[in-house]
Amino acid sequence: MSAAFIQSKRNGTVLSPAASLATAFTSNVTAGNTIIVLIGTFGNDGTTVAITDSLGNTYTQAGGYSGSPGNFITLSIWYCLSS
């Protein structure tokens, strides 16, 4: 079975610290779909990222990047296999 792109959803909202962000796909996510999430944060407060969804999927961090001292930019990539 080959991989195929199904859909994407972007939410470029800027939030204050300790906020949460909700977004939804335009179409239903079906069992077996891989969901990939990219999160970018900016700040020197040691921001913690947690991902949850309404299907109860468990997300695993695949990688990330932290900027140099004084830069405070953090990117993280997460994924799950939808149940």
URGI-V177740 format. One record per pair of residues at least 12 apart in sequence whose ideal C-beta (glycine too) atoms are under 8 Angstrom apart, sorted by sequence separation. I is the first residue (numbers start at 0). J is the second residue. D is the distance in whole Angstrom. If there is no record, write none. Layout:
i=(I;I)
j=(J;J)
d=(D;D)
//
This chain:
i=(10;38;63;62;63;8;36;62;8;60;61;8;60;61;8;60;61;6;34;59;6;58;59;6;58;59;5;58;34;36;57;56;34;56;56;16;28;35;56;5;46;48;50;52;54;55;16;43;54;42;48;16;41;41;40;41;39;40;39;40;39;38;37;38;37;37;38;36;37;35;36;35;36;35;34;33;34;33;33;34;32;33;31;32;31;30;29;30;28)
j=(22;50;75;75;76;22;50;76;23;75;76;24;76;77;25;77;78;24;52;77;25;77;78;26;78;79;26;79;56;58;79;79;58;80;81;42;54;61;82;32;73;75;77;79;81;82;44;71;82;71;77;46;71;72;72;73;72;73;73;74;74;74;74;75;75;76;77;76;77;76;77;77;78;78;78;78;79;79;80;81;80;81;80;81;81;81;81;82;81)
d=(4;8;4;7;6;6;6;5;7;6;5;5;7;7;7;5;5;6;8;7;6;4;6;6;7;7;7;5;7;7;6;4;8;8;6;7;7;8;6;6;7;6;5;8;6;7;6;5;6;6;8;8;6;6;8;8;7;5;7;8;5;7;7;5;8;6;7;7;8;7;4;7;7;5;7;6;5;7;6;6;8;7;7;4;7;6;7;6;5)
//
